Amino acid sequence: MSGYDLVEEVKKNKNIESDYKLAQALGKTRGTVSNWKQGLSKPDGETVLKLMILGDVEARRALELMQGGYAKMSLMAVTAMLSGAVILASNPVIYDLLYIMRN
């Protein structure tokens, strides 16, 4: 998926009327913003951060907008794995077992 949804959400959140005005706020050209919306390119990480800050878009929402439903599923899977890892690592019996298995 392109940056179309993220660009449109930022414009909506901040009442930015045109791609040109958004491009000016980001220090980009209107053509660059147009390319994101057409899927010809994607904004780099720094620009995504600028879009998030400018448009008051949370990181999770920005991922969903940039990557569609896959980001939501991936984010949920990563969160579940990290939660499980923290729970397991905090259990002394599991911790000892993992230590023994590694050595």
Secondary structure, DSSP 4 states (H G I P E B T S, - for coil): --SHHHHHHHHHHTT---HHHHHHHHT--HHHHHHHHHTS----HHHHHHHHHHHT--HHHHHHHHHTHHHHHHHHHHHHHHHHHHHHHHSHHHHHHHHHHH-
